[in-house]
Amino acid sequence: MSKVLIVGGGAAGMFASIIAARNQHEVHVFEKNEKLGKKVYITGKGRCNVTNAGSMEELFSSVTTNEKFMYSAFHQFNNFDMMEFFEEIGVTLKTERGNRVFPASDRANTIIQGLENEMRKQHVQIHLHQEVSSLLYDEDMAQISGIKLADGRKISGDAVVIGTGGLSYPTTGSTGDGYTFAKQRDMEVTKLYPSLVPMNTKEDYIPLLQGLSLKNVTLSIYDGDKKLYEEFGEMMFTHFGITGPLVLTASSYVGPVVKEKQVKGFIDLKPAVTEEQLDQRILKIFDENKNKQFKNVTGGLMPAKLEPVVLSLSGIHPDKKVNEISKEERQQFIMCMKAFPLTITGLRDFKEAIITKGGVSVKEIIPKTMESKKVPGLYFIGEVLDVDAVTGGFNLQIAWSTAYAAASHIY
Ligand SMILES: Cc1cc2nc3c(=O)[nH]c(=O)nc-3n(C[C@H](O)[C@H](O)[C@H](O)COP(=O)(O)OP(=O)(O)OC[C@H]3O[C@@H](n4cnc5c(N)ncnc54)[C@H](O)[C@@H]3O)c2cc1C
Protein backbone atom coordinates (compact mmCIF):
# COMPACT_ATOMS: atom_id res chain seq x y z
CA MET A 1 0.00 0.00 0.00
CA SER A 2 1.36 3.40 -1.04
CA LYS A 3 0.51 6.89 0.06
CA VAL A 4 -0.73 8.57 -3.13
CA LEU A 5 -0.94 12.37 -3.42
CA ILE A 6 -3.11 13.63 -6.25
CA VAL A 7 -2.69 17.27 -7.27
CA GLY A 8 -5.96 18.62 -8.73
CA GLY A 9 -9.51 17.50 -8.05
CA GLY A 10 -10.75 17.85 -11.62
CA ALA A 11 -12.01 15.11 -13.90
CA ALA A 12 -8.74 13.17 -14.07
CA GLY A 13 -7.79 13.67 -10.41
CA MET A 14 -11.18 12.59 -9.04
CA PHE A 15 -11.30 9.45 -11.15
CA ALA A 16 -7.66 8.53 -10.47
CA SER A 17 -8.32 8.84 -6.73
CA ILE A 18 -11.16 6.30 -6.91
CA ILE A 19 -9.12 3.74 -8.85
CA ALA A 20 -6.07 4.17 -6.62
CA ALA A 21 -8.21 3.84 -3.48
CA ARG A 22 -9.94 0.74 -4.84
CA ASN A 23 -6.42 -0.66 -5.28
CA GLN A 24 -5.96 -0.32 -1.51
CA HIS A 25 -3.74 2.78 -1.52
CA GLU A 26 -4.04 5.64 0.94
CA VAL A 27 -5.17 8.45 -1.33
CA HIS A 28 -5.20 12.22 -0.79
CA VAL A 29 -6.56 14.75 -3.30
CA PHE A 30 -5.38 18.36 -3.06
CA GLU A 31 -7.65 20.85 -4.80
CA LYS A 32 -7.04 24.58 -4.67
CA ASN A 33 -10.69 25.50 -5.23
CA GLU A 34 -13.45 25.40 -2.64
CA LYS A 35 -14.97 22.41 -4.40
CA LEU A 36 -14.12 19.55 -6.73
CA GLY A 37 -14.67 19.49 -10.50
CA LYS A 38 -15.26 23.17 -11.15
CA LYS A 39 -14.50 22.77 -14.84
CA VAL A 40 -16.55 19.59 -15.19
CA TYR A 41 -19.46 21.67 -13.94
CA ILE A 42 -19.40 23.85 -17.08
CA THR A 43 -18.72 21.06 -19.58
CA GLY A 44 -21.25 20.35 -22.31
CA LYS A 45 -23.02 23.66 -21.56
CA GLY A 46 -23.67 22.44 -18.02
CA ARG A 47 -24.83 18.99 -19.14
CA CYS A 48 -21.36 17.32 -19.30
CA ASN A 49 -20.72 15.34 -22.44
CA VAL A 50 -19.00 12.73 -20.34
CA THR A 51 -17.70 10.45 -23.11
CA ASN A 52 -18.60 9.21 -26.58
CA ALA A 53 -20.25 5.90 -27.41
CA GLY A 54 -18.41 5.54 -30.74
CA SER A 55 -16.16 2.64 -31.76
CA MET A 56 -12.54 2.24 -30.68
CA GLU A 57 -11.58 3.45 -34.15
CA GLU A 58 -13.58 6.65 -33.65
CA LEU A 59 -12.03 7.11 -30.23
CA PHE A 60 -8.54 7.05 -31.75
CA SER A 61 -9.42 9.22 -34.73
CA SER A 62 -10.87 11.86 -32.40
CA VAL A 63 -7.42 12.47 -30.94
CA THR A 64 -5.78 15.36 -32.79
CA THR A 65 -2.46 15.40 -30.93
CA ASN A 66 -0.48 12.24 -30.08
CA GLU A 67 -3.05 9.62 -30.98
CA LYS A 68 -0.44 6.83 -30.75
CA PHE A 69 0.45 7.77 -27.21
CA MET A 70 -3.15 6.97 -26.21
CA TYR A 71 -3.00 3.42 -27.61
CA SER A 72 -2.24 1.69 -24.31
CA ALA A 73 -4.45 3.91 -22.11
CA PHE A 74 -7.52 3.49 -24.37
CA HIS A 75 -6.95 -0.27 -24.51
CA GLN A 76 -6.67 -0.51 -20.73
CA PHE A 77 -9.82 1.54 -20.14
CA ASN A 78 -12.06 2.76 -22.93
CA ASN A 79 -15.26 4.76 -23.33
CA PHE A 80 -17.50 1.76 -22.69
CA ASP A 81 -15.58 0.94 -19.51
CA MET A 82 -16.26 4.50 -18.34
CA MET A 83 -19.97 4.22 -19.12
CA GLU A 84 -20.06 0.96 -17.17
CA PHE A 85 -18.27 2.65 -14.27
CA PHE A 86 -20.86 5.44 -14.11
CA GLU A 87 -23.77 3.00 -14.23
CA GLU A 88 -22.07 0.97 -11.48
CA ILE A 89 -21.83 4.01 -9.18
CA GLY A 90 -25.47 4.82 -9.87
CA VAL A 91 -25.15 7.55 -12.52
CA THR A 92 -27.55 6.82 -15.37
CA LEU A 93 -26.37 7.92 -18.79
CA LYS A 94 -27.97 8.55 -22.17
CA THR A 95 -26.56 8.76 -25.68
CA GLU A 96 -27.45 11.54 -28.09
CA ARG A 97 -26.66 12.58 -31.67
CA GLY A 98 -23.05 11.95 -32.66
CA ASN A 99 -22.77 9.25 -29.94
CA ARG A 100 -22.38 11.98 -27.33
CA VAL A 101 -22.98 10.56 -23.86
CA PHE A 102 -24.59 12.70 -21.12
CA PRO A 103 -25.97 12.02 -17.65
CA ALA A 104 -29.70 11.21 -17.96
CA SER A 105 -30.33 14.12 -15.57
CA ASP A 106 -28.84 16.58 -18.11
CA ARG A 107 -26.84 18.03 -15.22
CA ALA A 108 -23.05 18.00 -14.98
CA ASN A 109 -23.46 18.12 -11.23
CA THR A 110 -24.73 14.53 -11.29
CA ILE A 111 -21.33 13.46 -12.65
CA ILE A 112 -19.41 15.44 -10.02
CA GLN A 113 -21.65 14.22 -7.21
CA GLY A 114 -21.37 10.62 -8.43
CA LEU A 115 -17.59 10.80 -8.45
CA GLU A 116 -17.41 12.61 -5.10
CA ASN A 117 -19.72 10.09 -3.41
CA GLU A 118 -17.58 7.24 -4.68
CA MET A 119 -14.40 9.03 -3.51
CA ARG A 120 -15.86 9.29 -0.02
CA LYS A 121 -17.04 5.67 -0.13
CA GLN A 122 -13.48 4.61 -1.00
CA HIS A 123 -12.11 6.76 1.86
CA VAL A 124 -10.23 9.18 -0.38
CA GLN A 125 -9.11 12.11 1.75
CA ILE A 126 -10.21 15.33 0.08
CA HIS A 127 -8.27 18.50 0.91
CA LEU A 128 -10.06 21.57 -0.47
CA HIS A 129 -8.59 25.11 -0.57
CA GLN A 130 -5.16 23.45 -0.74
CA GLU A 131 -2.94 24.77 -3.47
CA VAL A 132 0.16 22.75 -4.24
CA SER A 133 3.10 25.10 -4.86
CA SER A 134 5.88 22.67 -5.70
CA LEU A 135 6.93 19.04 -5.76
CA LEU A 136 9.44 17.53 -3.35
CA TYR A 137 12.20 15.14 -4.37
CA ASP A 138 14.75 13.05 -2.54
CA GLU A 139 18.27 14.44 -2.23
CA ASP A 140 19.57 13.47 -5.68
CA MET A 141 16.26 14.55 -7.31
CA ALA A 142 15.84 11.02 -8.67
CA GLN A 143 12.70 10.05 -6.76
CA ILE A 144 9.56 12.00 -5.87
CA SER A 145 9.05 12.35 -2.14
CA GLY A 146 5.98 14.56 -1.74
CA ILE A 147 4.44 17.96 -2.27
CA LYS A 148 4.69 21.42 -0.75
CA LEU A 149 1.50 23.43 -0.18
CA ALA A 150 1.14 27.17 -0.69
CA ASP A 151 0.92 27.62 3.09
CA GLY A 152 4.38 26.04 3.42
CA ARG A 153 3.33 22.66 4.74
CA LYS A 154 5.19 19.66 3.34
CA ILE A 155 3.32 16.38 2.75
CA SER A 156 5.29 13.24 2.06
CA GLY A 157 4.07 10.54 -0.28
CA ASP A 158 5.22 7.52 -2.26
CA ALA A 159 3.55 8.60 -5.49
CA VAL A 160 2.43 12.00 -6.79
CA VAL A 161 -0.12 12.28 -9.57
CA ILE A 162 -0.41 15.62 -11.43
CA GLY A 163 -3.94 16.30 -12.67
CA THR A 164 -3.81 20.09 -12.76
CA GLY A 165 -5.42 20.52 -16.20
CA GLY A 166 -4.35 23.04 -18.84
CA LEU A 167 -4.67 26.80 -19.23
CA SER A 168 -8.17 27.17 -20.59
CA TYR A 169 -10.98 28.79 -18.56
CA PRO A 170 -8.47 29.70 -15.80
CA THR A 171 -11.31 30.76 -13.50
CA THR A 172 -12.04 27.04 -12.99
CA GLY A 173 -8.59 26.62 -11.41
CA SER A 174 -6.54 25.39 -14.35
CA THR A 175 -3.73 27.92 -14.43
CA GLY A 176 -0.94 25.77 -15.82
CA ASP A 177 0.73 24.79 -12.52
CA GLY A 178 1.46 21.28 -13.80
CA TYR A 179 3.58 22.69 -16.62
CA THR A 180 5.66 24.60 -14.07
CA PHE A 181 6.15 21.44 -11.97
CA ALA A 182 7.34 19.57 -15.09
CA LYS A 183 9.70 22.33 -16.20
CA GLN A 184 11.18 22.61 -12.69
CA ARG A 185 12.35 19.03 -13.10
CA ASP A 186 13.66 19.68 -16.66
CA MET A 187 10.80 17.91 -18.37
CA GLU A 188 9.83 19.18 -21.81
CA VAL A 189 6.57 21.10 -22.13
CA THR A 190 5.51 21.66 -25.75
CA LYS A 191 4.17 24.98 -27.06
CA LEU A 192 0.76 25.79 -25.61
CA TYR A 193 -2.17 27.01 -27.70
CA PRO A 194 -5.82 27.66 -26.90
CA SER A 195 -7.85 25.09 -28.86
CA LEU A 196 -11.50 24.27 -29.56
CA VAL A 197 -11.82 28.02 -29.52
CA PRO A 198 -13.59 30.70 -31.61
CA MET A 199 -11.64 32.66 -34.22
CA ASN A 200 -11.12 36.36 -34.97
CA THR A 201 -11.72 37.58 -38.51
CA LYS A 202 -10.62 40.67 -40.40
CA GLU A 203 -13.48 41.74 -42.68
CA ASP A 204 -15.78 44.59 -41.64
CA TYR A 205 -18.81 42.68 -42.89
CA ILE A 206 -18.47 39.83 -40.37
CA PRO A 207 -19.67 41.81 -37.30
CA LEU A 208 -22.75 42.79 -39.34
CA LEU A 209 -23.66 39.11 -39.35
CA GLN A 210 -23.40 38.75 -35.55
CA GLY A 211 -25.86 36.17 -34.21
CA LEU A 212 -26.44 34.51 -37.57
CA SER A 213 -26.17 30.74 -37.34
CA LEU A 214 -25.52 28.68 -40.48
CA LYS A 215 -26.53 25.03 -40.66
CA ASN A 216 -25.45 22.54 -43.34
CA VAL A 217 -22.54 24.57 -44.69
CA THR A 218 -18.96 23.57 -45.46
CA LEU A 219 -16.11 25.53 -43.93
CA SER A 220 -12.67 25.24 -45.51
CA ILE A 221 -9.47 26.93 -44.37
CA TYR A 222 -6.38 27.46 -46.50
CA ASP A 223 -2.80 28.49 -45.87
CA GLY A 224 -2.02 29.78 -49.37
CA ASP A 225 -2.88 26.84 -51.63
CA LYS A 226 -2.61 24.29 -48.84
CA LYS A 227 -5.94 23.11 -47.48
CA LEU A 228 -5.70 22.92 -43.68
CA TYR A 229 -9.29 21.96 -42.92
CA GLU A 230 -12.62 21.24 -44.55
CA GLU A 231 -15.79 20.01 -42.84
CA PHE A 232 -19.55 20.13 -43.19
CA GLY A 233 -21.73 21.30 -40.28
CA GLU A 234 -22.87 24.27 -38.27
CA MET A 235 -21.24 27.62 -37.43
CA MET A 236 -22.08 31.10 -36.14
CA PHE A 237 -20.98 34.70 -36.64
CA THR A 238 -20.09 36.87 -33.65
CA HIS A 239 -19.02 40.47 -33.11
CA PHE A 240 -15.36 39.39 -33.37
CA GLY A 241 -15.49 36.60 -35.94
CA ILE A 242 -16.76 33.04 -36.06
CA THR A 243 -17.65 30.27 -33.62
CA GLY A 244 -19.83 27.13 -33.41
CA PRO A 245 -19.03 23.42 -33.77
CA LEU A 246 -17.27 23.65 -37.17
CA VAL A 247 -15.08 26.53 -36.05
CA LEU A 248 -14.14 24.98 -32.71
CA THR A 249 -13.09 21.75 -34.42
CA ALA A 250 -11.24 23.69 -37.12
CA SER A 251 -9.25 25.53 -34.45
CA SER A 252 -7.85 22.23 -33.30
CA TYR A 253 -6.33 21.61 -36.75
CA VAL A 254 -5.34 25.10 -37.83
CA GLY A 255 -4.39 26.62 -34.45
CA PRO A 256 -0.60 26.40 -34.71
CA VAL A 257 -0.64 27.96 -38.24
CA VAL A 258 -3.17 30.67 -37.35
CA LYS A 259 -1.03 31.59 -34.37
CA GLU A 260 1.78 32.54 -36.78
CA LYS A 261 -0.12 34.16 -39.67
CA GLN A 262 -3.48 35.04 -41.21
CA VAL A 263 -5.21 32.33 -43.22
CA LYS A 264 -8.14 32.37 -45.63
CA GLY A 265 -11.47 30.76 -44.87
CA PHE A 266 -14.31 29.98 -47.26
CA ILE A 267 -17.89 29.04 -46.45
CA ASP A 268 -19.78 27.01 -49.01
CA LEU A 269 -23.33 28.14 -48.31
CA LYS A 270 -24.71 25.59 -50.80
CA PRO A 271 -22.58 22.47 -50.41
CA ALA A 272 -25.33 20.16 -51.71
CA VAL A 273 -25.23 21.65 -55.23
CA THR A 274 -22.45 22.23 -57.76
CA GLU A 275 -21.74 25.68 -59.21
CA GLU A 276 -23.48 24.58 -62.42
CA GLN A 277 -26.58 23.42 -60.56
CA LEU A 278 -26.68 26.66 -58.60
CA ASP A 279 -26.32 28.64 -61.83
CA GLN A 280 -29.28 26.75 -63.31
CA ARG A 281 -31.34 27.57 -60.26
CA ILE A 282 -30.42 31.25 -60.43
CA LEU A 283 -31.16 31.38 -64.17
CA LYS A 284 -34.59 29.93 -63.45
CA ILE A 285 -35.23 32.59 -60.77
CA PHE A 286 -34.00 35.32 -63.13
CA ASP A 287 -36.19 33.96 -65.91
CA GLU A 288 -39.28 34.03 -63.70
CA ASN A 289 -38.50 37.61 -62.54
CA LYS A 290 -37.10 39.22 -65.70
CA ASN A 291 -37.89 42.85 -64.93
CA LYS A 292 -37.29 42.77 -61.21
CA GLN A 293 -34.30 44.27 -59.47
CA PHE A 294 -31.50 41.92 -58.37
CA LYS A 295 -32.01 42.74 -54.68
CA ASN A 296 -35.64 41.58 -54.89
CA VAL A 297 -35.04 38.08 -56.27
CA THR A 298 -32.28 36.61 -54.11
CA GLY A 299 -34.37 36.17 -50.96
CA GLY A 300 -34.88 32.41 -51.25
CA LEU A 301 -31.20 31.68 -51.75
CA MET A 302 -29.78 32.55 -48.34
CA PRO A 303 -30.65 33.82 -44.84
CA ALA A 304 -31.93 37.43 -44.93
CA LYS A 305 -29.05 38.76 -42.79
CA LEU A 306 -26.52 37.43 -45.27
CA GLU A 307 -28.19 38.86 -48.37
CA PRO A 308 -26.90 42.46 -48.31
CA VAL A 309 -23.37 41.23 -47.58
CA VAL A 310 -23.32 38.65 -50.40
CA LEU A 311 -24.93 41.12 -52.81
CA SER A 312 -22.33 43.71 -51.99
CA LEU A 313 -19.46 41.21 -52.32
CA SER A 314 -20.75 40.12 -55.72
CA GLY A 315 -20.20 43.65 -57.04
CA ILE A 316 -23.61 43.68 -58.74
CA HIS A 317 -25.63 46.81 -58.04
CA PRO A 318 -28.67 45.71 -56.00
CA ASP A 319 -30.99 47.87 -58.15
CA LYS A 320 -29.86 46.31 -61.41
CA LYS A 321 -32.59 44.51 -63.38
CA VAL A 322 -31.93 40.78 -63.49
CA ASN A 323 -32.19 40.68 -67.30
CA GLU A 324 -29.23 43.09 -67.44
CA ILE A 325 -26.95 40.89 -65.32
CA SER A 326 -24.10 39.35 -67.34
CA LYS A 327 -22.87 35.78 -67.13
CA GLU A 328 -19.65 37.02 -65.48
CA GLU A 329 -21.64 38.89 -62.85
CA ARG A 330 -23.71 35.78 -62.20
CA GLN A 331 -20.53 33.72 -61.81
CA GLN A 332 -19.21 36.26 -59.33
CA PHE A 333 -22.44 36.00 -57.34
CA ILE A 334 -22.22 32.19 -57.37
CA MET A 335 -18.63 32.33 -56.09
CA CYS A 336 -19.78 34.46 -53.17
CA MET A 337 -22.18 31.70 -52.18
CA LYS A 338 -19.94 28.73 -52.92
CA ALA A 339 -16.86 30.35 -51.38
CA PHE A 340 -18.00 33.13 -49.05
CA PRO A 341 -14.63 34.63 -48.08
CA LEU A 342 -13.19 35.57 -44.73
CA THR A 343 -9.71 36.11 -43.32
CA ILE A 344 -8.86 34.45 -40.04
CA THR A 345 -6.50 36.66 -38.08
CA GLY A 346 -6.12 34.57 -34.96
CA LEU A 347 -7.70 32.47 -32.26
CA ARG A 348 -9.53 33.81 -29.22
CA ASP A 349 -7.52 33.34 -26.04
CA PHE A 350 -7.37 30.71 -23.31
CA LYS A 351 -10.26 32.32 -21.43
CA GLU A 352 -12.61 31.16 -24.20
CA ALA A 353 -10.87 27.90 -25.14
CA ILE A 354 -12.36 24.51 -24.33
CA ILE A 355 -8.95 22.91 -24.17
CA THR A 356 -5.22 23.56 -24.27
CA LYS A 357 -3.24 22.14 -27.15
CA GLY A 358 0.26 21.20 -26.04
CA GLY A 359 1.48 20.24 -22.60
CA VAL A 360 3.91 17.89 -20.88
CA SER A 361 5.63 16.17 -23.79
CA VAL A 362 4.59 12.55 -24.26
CA LYS A 363 8.29 11.80 -24.80
CA GLU A 364 8.68 12.29 -21.04
CA ILE A 365 5.93 9.82 -20.14
CA ILE A 366 5.57 6.02 -20.18
CA PRO A 367 2.33 5.52 -22.17
CA LYS A 368 1.24 2.41 -20.27
CA THR A 369 1.48 3.96 -16.81
CA MET A 370 1.57 7.78 -17.30
CA GLU A 371 4.69 7.75 -15.11
CA SER A 372 7.52 10.18 -15.77
CA LYS A 373 10.50 8.50 -17.43
CA LYS A 374 12.83 10.75 -15.40
CA VAL A 375 11.16 10.56 -12.01
CA PRO A 376 9.78 7.24 -10.73
CA GLY A 377 6.61 7.76 -8.73
CA LEU A 378 5.58 10.95 -10.56
CA TYR A 379 2.57 10.66 -12.87
CA PHE A 380 0.82 13.10 -15.26
CA ILE A 381 -2.83 12.65 -16.26
CA GLY A 382 -5.52 14.53 -18.19
CA GLU A 383 -5.21 17.84 -19.97
CA VAL A 384 -1.76 18.67 -18.54
CA LEU A 385 -0.39 16.15 -21.07
CA ASP A 386 0.29 17.05 -24.70
CA VAL A 387 -2.78 15.14 -25.86
CA ASP A 388 -6.08 16.57 -27.07
CA ALA A 389 -9.11 15.61 -29.10
CA VAL A 390 -12.05 17.12 -30.95
CA THR A 391 -15.38 17.81 -29.23
CA GLY A 392 -17.84 15.00 -28.52
CA GLY A 393 -16.84 13.76 -25.06
CA PHE A 394 -13.36 12.73 -26.18
CA ASN A 395 -11.35 15.14 -24.05
CA LEU A 396 -12.96 13.87 -20.88
CA GLN A 397 -12.33 10.31 -22.07
CA ILE A 398 -8.62 11.20 -22.34
CA ALA A 399 -8.83 12.35 -18.71
CA TRP A 400 -10.61 9.15 -17.58
CA SER A 401 -8.30 6.78 -19.52
CA THR A 402 -5.02 8.42 -18.52
CA ALA A 403 -6.22 8.60 -14.90
CA TYR A 404 -7.05 4.90 -14.95
CA ALA A 405 -3.67 3.98 -16.48
CA ALA A 406 -1.78 5.89 -13.79
CA ALA A 407 -3.90 4.84 -10.83
CA SER A 408 -3.79 1.16 -11.69
CA HIS A 409 0.02 1.12 -12.00
CA ILE A 410 0.94 2.65 -8.66
CA TYR A 411 2.61 0.07 -6.42
C1 LIG B 1 -16.51 25.35 -21.42
C2 LIG B 1 -15.93 23.95 -21.53
C3 LIG B 1 -16.76 22.92 -21.92
C4 LIG B 1 -16.22 21.61 -22.04
N1 LIG B 1 -17.07 20.61 -22.41
C5 LIG B 1 -16.58 19.35 -22.54
C6 LIG B 1 -17.45 18.26 -22.80
O1 LIG B 1 -18.67 18.42 -22.84
N2 LIG B 1 -16.89 17.04 -22.99
C7 LIG B 1 -15.53 16.82 -22.90
O2 LIG B 1 -15.08 15.70 -23.10
N3 LIG B 1 -14.70 17.81 -22.54
C8 LIG B 1 -15.18 19.06 -22.35
N4 LIG B 1 -14.34 20.08 -21.98
C9 LIG B 1 -12.91 19.74 -21.71
C10 LIG B 1 -12.77 19.08 -20.32
O3 LIG B 1 -13.43 19.89 -19.36
C11 LIG B 1 -11.30 18.91 -19.94
O4 LIG B 1 -10.68 18.17 -20.96
C12 LIG B 1 -11.16 18.17 -18.61
O5 LIG B 1 -11.82 18.86 -17.58
C13 LIG B 1 -9.70 17.97 -18.24
O6 LIG B 1 -9.65 17.33 -16.99
P1 LIG B 1 -8.40 17.53 -16.01
O7 LIG B 1 -8.74 16.78 -14.78
O8 LIG B 1 -7.16 17.22 -16.73
O9 LIG B 1 -8.38 19.09 -15.72
P2 LIG B 1 -9.45 19.99 -14.93
O10 LIG B 1 -10.79 19.39 -15.02
O11 LIG B 1 -9.23 21.36 -15.43
O12 LIG B 1 -9.00 19.89 -13.41
C14 LIG B 1 -7.80 20.42 -12.94
C15 LIG B 1 -7.97 20.72 -11.47
O13 LIG B 1 -6.70 20.94 -10.86
C16 LIG B 1 -6.82 21.99 -9.93
N5 LIG B 1 -5.49 22.58 -9.74
C17 LIG B 1 -4.73 23.19 -10.67
N6 LIG B 1 -3.56 23.57 -10.15
C18 LIG B 1 -3.58 23.19 -8.83
C19 LIG B 1 -2.66 23.30 -7.76
N7 LIG B 1 -1.46 23.89 -7.91
N8 LIG B 1 -2.99 22.80 -6.55
C20 LIG B 1 -4.21 22.21 -6.37
N9 LIG B 1 -5.12 22.08 -7.36
C21 LIG B 1 -4.80 22.55 -8.56
C22 LIG B 1 -7.80 22.95 -10.57
O14 LIG B 1 -8.40 23.80 -9.64
C23 LIG B 1 -8.79 21.97 -11.21
O15 LIG B 1 -9.86 21.67 -10.34
C24 LIG B 1 -14.84 21.36 -21.80
C25 LIG B 1 -14.04 22.41 -21.37
C26 LIG B 1 -14.57 23.70 -21.22
C27 LIG B 1 -13.66 24.81 -20.74
The ligand as a Tripos MOL2 file, in Angstrom:
@<TRIPOS>MOLECULE
LIG
   53    58     1     0     0
SMALL
NO_CHARGES

@<TRIPOS>ATOM
      1 C1        -16.5060   25.3500  -21.4190 C.3       1 LIG1
      2 C2        -15.9340   23.9480  -21.5270 C.ar      1 LIG1
      3 C3        -16.7630   22.9150  -21.9230 C.ar      1 LIG1
      4 C4        -16.2170   21.6120  -22.0430 C.ar      1 LIG1
      5 N1        -17.0700   20.6060  -22.4100 N.ar      1 LIG1
      6 C5        -16.5800   19.3470  -22.5370 C.ar      1 LIG1
      7 C6        -17.4510   18.2600  -22.8020 C.ar      1 LIG1
      8 O1        -18.6710   18.4190  -22.8380 O.2       1 LIG1
      9 N2        -16.8880   17.0380  -22.9860 N.ar      1 LIG1
     10 C7        -15.5260   16.8230  -22.9000 C.ar      1 LIG1
     11 O2        -15.0810   15.7010  -23.1010 O.2       1 LIG1
     12 N3        -14.6960   17.8100  -22.5450 N.ar      1 LIG1
     13 C8        -15.1800   19.0580  -22.3530 C.ar      1 LIG1
     14 N4        -14.3360   20.0750  -21.9780 N.ar      1 LIG1
     15 C9        -12.9100   19.7450  -21.7130 C.3       1 LIG1
     16 C10       -12.7750   19.0820  -20.3180 C.3       1 LIG1
     17 O3        -13.4260   19.8860  -19.3560 O.3       1 LIG1
     18 C11       -11.3040   18.9090  -19.9360 C.3       1 LIG1
     19 O4        -10.6760   18.1740  -20.9640 O.3       1 LIG1
     20 C12       -11.1610   18.1690  -18.6130 C.3       1 LIG1
     21 O5        -11.8200   18.8570  -17.5810 O.3       1 LIG1
     22 C13        -9.7000   17.9730  -18.2450 C.3       1 LIG1
     23 O6         -9.6480   17.3330  -16.9910 O.3       1 LIG1
     24 P1         -8.4040   17.5280  -16.0110 P.3       1 LIG1
     25 O7         -8.7360   16.7830  -14.7770 O.co2     1 LIG1
     26 O8         -7.1580   17.2210  -16.7330 O.co2     1 LIG1
     27 O9         -8.3790   19.0870  -15.7180 O.3       1 LIG1
     28 P2         -9.4480   19.9920  -14.9280 P.3       1 LIG1
     29 O10       -10.7910   19.3910  -15.0220 O.co2     1 LIG1
     30 O11        -9.2310   21.3620  -15.4340 O.co2     1 LIG1
     31 O12        -8.9990   19.8870  -13.4090 O.3       1 LIG1
     32 C14        -7.7970   20.4210  -12.9360 C.3       1 LIG1
     33 C15        -7.9670   20.7230  -11.4690 C.3       1 LIG1
     34 O13        -6.7020   20.9390  -10.8640 O.3       1 LIG1
     35 C16        -6.8210   21.9930   -9.9290 C.3       1 LIG1
     36 N5         -5.4940   22.5820   -9.7370 N.ar      1 LIG1
     37 C17        -4.7290   23.1920  -10.6710 C.ar      1 LIG1
     38 N6         -3.5610   23.5720  -10.1520 N.ar      1 LIG1
     39 C18        -3.5830   23.1920   -8.8340 C.ar      1 LIG1
     40 C19        -2.6580   23.3050   -7.7610 C.ar      1 LIG1
     41 N7         -1.4560   23.8890   -7.9120 N.pl3     1 LIG1
     42 N8         -2.9950   22.7960   -6.5520 N.ar      1 LIG1
     43 C20        -4.2090   22.2130   -6.3660 C.ar      1 LIG1
     44 N9         -5.1240   22.0840   -7.3570 N.ar      1 LIG1
     45 C21        -4.8050   22.5520   -8.5610 C.ar      1 LIG1
     46 C22        -7.8040   22.9500  -10.5730 C.3       1 LIG1
     47 O14        -8.3970   23.8040   -9.6400 O.3       1 LIG1
     48 C23        -8.7940   21.9710  -11.2110 C.3       1 LIG1
     49 O15        -9.8580   21.6740  -10.3380 O.3       1 LIG1
     50 C24       -14.8440   21.3630  -21.7960 C.ar      1 LIG1
     51 C25       -14.0380   22.4140  -21.3720 C.ar      1 LIG1
     52 C26       -14.5660   23.6980  -21.2220 C.ar      1 LIG1
     53 C27       -13.6650   24.8100  -20.7420 C.3       1 LIG1
@<TRIPOS>BOND
     1     1     2 1
     2     2     3 ar
     3     2    52 ar
     4     3     4 ar
     5     4     5 ar
     6     4    50 ar
     7     5     6 ar
     8     6     7 ar
     9     6    13 1
    10     7     8 2
    11     7     9 ar
    12     9    10 ar
    13    10    11 2
    14    10    12 ar
    15    12    13 ar
    16    13    14 ar
    17    14    15 1
    18    14    50 ar
    19    15    16 1
    20    16    17 1
    21    16    18 1
    22    18    19 1
    23    18    20 1
    24    20    21 1
    25    20    22 1
    26    22    23 1
    27    23    24 1
    28    24    25 2
    29    24    26 1
    30    24    27 1
    31    27    28 1
    32    28    29 2
    33    28    30 1
    34    28    31 1
    35    31    32 1
    36    32    33 1
    37    33    34 1
    38    33    48 1
    39    34    35 1
    40    35    36 1
    41    35    46 1
    42    36    37 ar
    43    36    45 ar
    44    37    38 ar
    45    38    39 ar
    46    39    40 ar
    47    39    45 ar
    48    40    41 1
    49    40    42 ar
    50    42    43 ar
    51    43    44 ar
    52    44    45 ar
    53    46    47 1
    54    46    48 1
    55    48    49 1
    56    50    51 ar
    57    51    52 ar
    58    52    53 1
@<TRIPOS>SUBSTRUCTURE
     1 LIG1         1 GROUP 0 **** ****
